[in-house]
Amino acid sequence: MNRSEKQMLKIALRNGVLFTLVLLVISYFKNGMIYYNWIPIWFLFFAATGALRYYYMNKKSKD
């Protein structure tokens, strides 16, 4: 795994965890419950969008 892939993985994990926690807190204050069934879906979505954003910005800066 090269340096760029490690950086993308780190950004994807950080993005997934951070925004999942934010959404979890917002949904808890709104509904008074934590929906544990949605956590993996939220994490995968936010991790994928973070990795795609990093890939796009990295590719755009190289051009």
HELIX and SHEET records of a PDB file:
HELIX    1   1 ARG A    3  ASN A   31  1                                  29    
HELIX    2   2 TYR A   36  TRP A   38  5                                   3    
HELIX    3   3 ILE A   39  LYS A   62  1                                  24    
END                                                                             
